[in-house]
Amino acid sequence: MKAQILIILSFIMQIPIFAQDEICGTYRNNVAQIGFFGETLTLNNDSTFKYSFSGDLIHREGKGTYKIKNKRITIHFIKKDYSNLDSLISIGKITSLALDSIMKPLLEQKEPDIDLLDSLSNLEQVDWFDVQEDSMVFIIKNKKLLSTNKNGKITRRVQAFSKRKKYFLWGEPYMKKRKYYLTKQ
């Protein structure tokens, strides 16, 4: 009898339970939003993540920590500090307002310093308004991550290219609403 109980307990202990180890990994979107926007979320075992959203001339990325509660993953972004202009220039970035305030007096000079103009124009421009969200929420369902909007409702469909052609066998693919989720890679 004791042996049977031990076998049953060992069997129960081997059943995979919803855990953080199963969630960790890299998730990518199943279809490109509006034809070219991709989303990637990498969840690490130490409750940190790396997020990127990129597409046509848009690239947003962030890092931070995440929490899992009731099959919901809440990711909290760590905002970058762009307050010190000298530290920004040292890492190769500058704010748009600071660039305008530096470039205008330089361009008004009779003989502007060309090297300084080139070095300033090569800096990556950042804005304080780049990070629009402090956190995002994803819902775990059938080993997929479903996006939610600001109201907490699931975003089930997005505009994306259709799998079919415009005219039964020929023509270009067309835009339609398709199911959208992040799958583990």
C-alpha positions in Angstrom: 0.0 0.0 0.0 2.8 2.4 0.9 4.6 1.6 -2.4 1.4 2.4 -4.3 1.1 5.7 -2.6 4.7 6.5 -3.3 4.3 5.6 -7.0 1.2 7.8 -7.2 2.9 10.7 -5.4 5.9 10.4 -7.7 3.6 10.4 -10.7 1.8 13.4 -9.5 5.0 15.3 -8.8 6.1 14.7 -12.5 3.0 16.3 -13.9 4.0 19.7 -15.3 2.4 22.4 -13.4 2.1 26.0 -14.7 5.5 27.4 -13.6 7.9 30.2 -14.5 10.4 27.7 -16.1 7.8 26.8 -18.7 7.1 30.4 -19.5 10.7 31.6 -19.9 11.9 31.9 -23.5 11.6 34.1 -26.5 8.1 34.9 -27.9 7.5 36.4 -31.4 4.3 37.5 -33.1 2.6 35.0 -35.5 1.8 37.7 -38.2 3.3 41.1 -39.0 0.9 43.9 -38.0 0.0 46.0 -41.0 2.5 44.0 -43.0 5.7 44.9 -41.3 5.5 45.5 -37.5 7.1 42.7 -35.4 7.0 42.2 -31.7 9.5 40.1 -29.6 9.5 39.4 -25.9 12.2 37.5 -24.1 11.4 36.3 -20.6 14.3 35.2 -18.4 14.4 32.9 -15.3 15.4 35.8 -13.1 12.1 37.7 -13.7 13.7 40.1 -16.2 12.6 40.6 -19.8 13.7 42.3 -23.0 11.0 43.7 -25.3 11.2 45.1 -28.8 8.7 46.4 -31.3 10.0 47.2 -34.7 8.9 47.8 -38.2 9.0 50.5 -40.9 11.1 53.4 -39.4 9.9 52.5 -35.9 11.9 50.8 -33.3 11.0 50.6 -29.6 12.7 48.4 -27.1 12.8 48.1 -23.3 14.0 46.1 -20.4 12.6 45.5 -17.0 11.0 43.0 -14.7 7.9 40.9 -15.0 5.4 39.2 -12.6 3.1 36.2 -13.2 -0.2 36.2 -11.5 -3.4 34.3 -12.5 -2.1 33.5 -16.0 -1.3 37.1 -16.6 2.2 38.4 -17.2 2.7 42.0 -16.3 5.9 43.5 -17.6 7.2 46.7 -16.0 9.7 48.8 -18.0 12.7 50.5 -16.5 12.8 54.0 -18.0 16.1 55.4 -19.1 17.4 58.6 -17.6 17.8 61.2 -20.4 18.1 64.2 -18.0 21.9 64.7 -18.2 23.0 66.1 -21.6 26.7 65.3 -21.2 26.0 61.6 -20.3 23.7 61.3 -23.3 26.4 62.7 -25.7 29.0 60.3 -24.2 26.8 57.3 -25.0 26.1 58.6 -28.5 22.6 59.9 -28.0 21.0 63.3 -27.7 17.5 64.7 -27.3 15.8 66.6 -30.1 15.4 69.8 -28.1 19.1 69.7 -27.1 20.2 69.1 -30.6 18.2 72.1 -31.9 19.5 74.3 -29.2 23.1 73.4 -30.0 22.9 73.3 -33.8 21.1 76.7 -34.2 24.0 78.8 -32.8 26.5 76.7 -34.6 24.8 77.3 -38.0 24.5 81.0 -37.3 28.3 81.4 -37.1 30.2 82.6 -40.1 32.6 79.7 -40.0 30.9 76.8 -38.1 33.0 73.9 -36.8 32.4 71.2 -39.4 33.7 68.4 -37.2 31.4 69.4 -34.4 28.4 69.5 -36.7 29.3 66.1 -38.1 29.7 64.6 -34.6 26.4 66.1 -33.5 24.5 64.9 -36.6 25.7 61.3 -36.1 24.2 61.1 -32.6 21.0 59.1 -32.2 18.1 61.3 -31.3 15.9 60.2 -28.4 12.9 61.8 -26.8 11.5 61.7 -23.4 8.2 60.7 -25.0 9.7 57.6 -26.6 8.5 55.3 -23.8 4.8 55.7 -23.8 3.9 52.9 -21.4 5.2 52.0 -18.0 3.9 48.4 -18.2 2.1 46.0 -20.5 0.0 42.9 -19.7 -0.1 39.6 -21.6 -2.5 36.8 -20.9 -1.2 33.2 -21.1 -3.6 30.9 -23.0 -2.7 27.6 -24.7 1.1 28.3 -24.6 0.5 31.6 -26.3 0.7 35.2 -25.1 -2.3 37.4 -25.9 -1.8 41.1 -25.9 -4.1 43.4 -24.0 -5.0 47.0 -24.5 -5.0 49.8 -21.9 -8.5 48.8 -20.7 -7.3 45.2 -20.1 -9.3 43.6 -23.0 -7.6 41.0 -25.1 -6.4 42.2 -28.6 -7.5 39.2 -30.6 -7.1 40.5 -34.2 -5.0 43.0 -36.0 -4.7 44.3 -39.5 -2.3 42.0 -41.5 -1.9 40.5 -44.9 -4.3 37.7 -45.8 -3.0 34.2 -46.5 -5.0 34.2 -49.8 -4.7 36.1 -53.0 -7.0 38.9 -54.0 -8.6 36.9 -56.8 -8.8 33.2 -56.1 -5.5 32.1 -57.7 -3.8 35.4 -58.7 -3.4 39.0 -57.5 -1.7 40.5 -54.6 -2.4 39.6 -51.0 -4.8 42.0 -49.3 -5.1 43.4 -45.7 -7.6 41.8 -43.4 -8.1 41.3 -39.6 -6.1 38.2 -38.5 -5.7 36.4 -35.2 -2.7 37.9 -33.3 -0.6 36.4 -30.5 3.0 35.7 -29.5 4.3 32.2 -29.8 7.3 30.7 -28.1 10.3 30.1 -30.4 
